[in-house]
Amino acid sequence: MAMLGRQPLVQIRFGTRAPINWQEVTAADQFFTLFLPSKWHWLDSAHANQQRVLDDRIAESNIYHLGSQPFVIELDDLVVRFLAQETSESGDQDAAFLIVATSDLLNRLNYDEVRAFLLSSDYAISDVAFVEDYEKSHLRYEIRIDGSDQESISINCRQMLILGNSEAMLVSLCRPLTSARNYENTFVDIMNSFQRLRP
């Protein structure tokens, strides 16, 4: 995934420590910040000249579309703004990836309504939890997403939904079920590091 860009790192926040050899990444529009492993690369739609590359990248493989479910099917305004993926010798289909997407329509719901939608859907949803933390409040859950019979792609995602003043933010961290790697600790560290910087 050599085409993915790298942003200048920002200084680590006081009281926050990244795992060894990880990098702190802040979106070019200062919308959010997070830690990523050093072997992960990313595309940021807010960075000059990366929007088209990001769109082309997502169009290349339906696996990124799967990572935006279930909301991308229900909402026509859900837009992927950021894509990060680990470098894998076996190819992108076996690599973990992260998507950050936003939607105005999704923001019209409250957390209870989103939870009800998830639990009533046909998806395999587990570990649904609302984390109340003032401006950092969010809904977390895990979801298994299967592609079509022709694609034979299945992924497991850890998702976080953050409602805001005008836009809802979906953070989706996924791994293909064909991957033999254990991403549990990596996913926990990435999710715990994520911070929305603008309400």
C-alpha positions in Angstrom: 0.0 0.0 0.0 2.8 2.3 -0.9 0.5 5.0 -2.2 -0.8 5.9 1.2 0.4 9.2 2.5 2.1 10.0 5.8 1.2 13.1 7.8 3.6 15.0 10.0 3.4 13.7 13.5 2.2 16.0 16.3 3.5 16.1 19.8 2.1 13.5 22.1 -0.5 14.9 24.5 0.5 15.3 28.2 -0.4 12.1 30.1 -0.8 10.0 27.0 1.7 7.4 26.1 1.9 5.6 22.8 3.0 2.0 22.6 6.7 1.6 21.5 7.3 2.4 17.8 3.8 3.7 17.3 3.0 7.1 15.7 0.5 9.7 16.6 -1.6 10.9 13.6 -3.8 13.9 13.5 -6.1 14.6 10.6 -5.1 17.5 8.4 -8.3 19.4 9.3 -7.6 18.8 13.1 -10.8 16.7 13.3 -9.4 13.8 15.2 -6.2 12.2 16.4 -5.1 8.7 17.2 -2.1 6.3 17.5 -1.2 3.8 14.8 1.5 1.1 14.6 4.5 2.2 12.7 3.8 -0.2 9.8 0.4 1.3 9.1 -0.1 3.9 6.4 -3.0 6.2 5.7 -5.0 8.4 3.4 -6.6 11.6 4.7 -9.3 13.3 2.6 -8.5 16.6 4.3 -4.9 16.5 3.1 -4.1 18.1 -0.2 -4.4 15.8 -3.2 -5.4 12.7 -1.2 -9.2 12.8 -1.7 -9.1 11.3 -5.2 -6.5 8.7 -4.2 -8.7 7.8 -1.2 -11.8 7.5 -3.4 -9.9 5.3 -5.9 -8.5 3.1 -3.1 -12.0 2.5 -1.7 -13.4 1.7 -5.2 -10.7 -0.9 -5.7 -12.0 -3.3 -3.1 -15.4 -3.9 -1.6 -13.8 -4.8 1.7 -13.7 -1.1 2.6 -17.4 -0.8 1.8 -18.1 -3.7 4.1 -16.2 -1.9 6.9 -18.6 1.0 6.7 -21.7 -1.2 7.2 -24.3 -1.3 8.5 -24.8 2.5 8.2 -23.5 2.9 4.6 -26.4 0.9 3.4 -29.0 3.0 5.2 -27.5 6.5 4.8 -26.6 8.0 1.4 -24.5 10.8 3.0 -22.0 8.6 4.9 -18.5 9.7 3.6 -15.2 8.0 4.3 -12.7 10.7 5.3 -9.8 8.6 6.4 -8.4 5.1 5.6 -5.5 3.5 7.4 -4.2 0.0 6.8 -1.3 -2.1 7.9 1.4 -3.1 5.4 0.9 -6.8 4.6 3.1 -9.0 2.4 0.1 -11.2 1.6 -1.9 -8.3 0.2 -4.6 -5.9 1.4 -7.3 -8.6 1.5 -5.6 -10.1 4.6 -4.6 -6.8 6.2 -6.3 -5.0 9.1 -7.7 -1.6 8.3 -9.4 1.4 9.9 -12.0 3.7 8.4 -13.2 7.0 9.8 -16.5 8.2 8.2 -19.0 11.0 8.9 -22.7 11.5 8.4 -25.1 14.3 9.1 -28.2 12.0 8.9 -26.8 9.6 11.5 -26.3 12.5 13.8 -30.1 13.0 14.0 -30.4 9.9 16.1 -29.5 9.6 19.7 -27.4 6.7 21.2 -30.4 4.7 22.3 -31.9 4.8 18.8 -28.6 3.7 17.3 -28.3 0.9 19.8 -31.9 -0.2 19.0 -31.2 -0.1 15.2 -28.0 -2.3 15.7 -29.7 -4.9 17.9 -32.7 -5.2 15.6 -30.5 -5.6 12.5 -29.6 -8.9 10.8 -25.9 -8.4 11.6 -24.1 -10.4 14.3 -23.7 -7.6 16.9 -22.0 -8.1 20.3 -20.5 -6.2 23.2 -22.7 -3.2 22.7 -21.7 -0.6 25.3 -22.4 3.1 25.8 -19.4 4.9 27.3 -20.5 8.1 29.0 -17.6 10.6 29.3 -18.8 14.1 28.8 -17.7 15.3 25.3 -15.9 11.9 24.7 -19.1 9.8 25.1 -19.6 7.2 22.4 -21.2 3.8 21.6 -18.9 0.8 21.1 -19.7 -2.6 19.7 -18.4 -5.5 17.6 -19.9 -6.6 14.3 -19.3 -9.4 11.9 -20.0 -8.5 8.3 -20.2 -11.0 5.4 -19.8 -10.1 1.8 -21.8 -11.5 -1.1 -21.6 -15.2 -2.0 -19.5 -14.2 -5.1 -17.0 -12.3 -2.9 -16.5 -14.8 -0.1 -15.2 -12.0 2.2 -16.0 -11.8 5.9 -14.7 -9.3 8.3 -14.9 -8.7 12.0 -15.0 -5.0 13.0 -14.8 -3.1 16.3 -16.8 0.1 15.8 -17.2 3.3 17.7 -19.9 5.9 17.0 -19.4 9.4 18.3 -22.3 11.9 17.9 -21.4 15.6 17.5 -23.0 19.0 17.1 -23.6 18.4 13.4 -21.9 15.2 12.2 -21.8 11.7 13.6 -18.4 10.0 13.3 -18.0 6.3 12.7 -14.7 4.7 13.5 -14.4 1.1 12.2 -11.4 -1.1 12.8 -11.6 -4.3 10.9 -9.8 -7.5 10.2 -10.5 -10.2 7.6 -11.6 -13.5 9.2 -9.1 -15.2 7.0 -6.2 -13.5 8.9 -4.5 -15.7 11.4 -3.1 -12.7 13.3 -4.4 -11.8 16.7 -5.2 -8.1 16.6 -6.9 -7.8 20.0 -4.3 -5.7 21.8 -3.6 -3.6 18.7 -7.3 -2.8 18.2 -7.7 -2.0 21.9 -4.8 0.4 21.8 -5.9 2.1 18.6 -9.5 2.6 19.8 -8.4 3.9 23.2 -6.1 6.4 21.6 -8.8 7.9 19.3 -10.0 11.4 20.1 -12.4 13.5 18.3 -11.0 17.1 18.5 -14.0 19.0 17.2 -17.6 18.5 18.6 
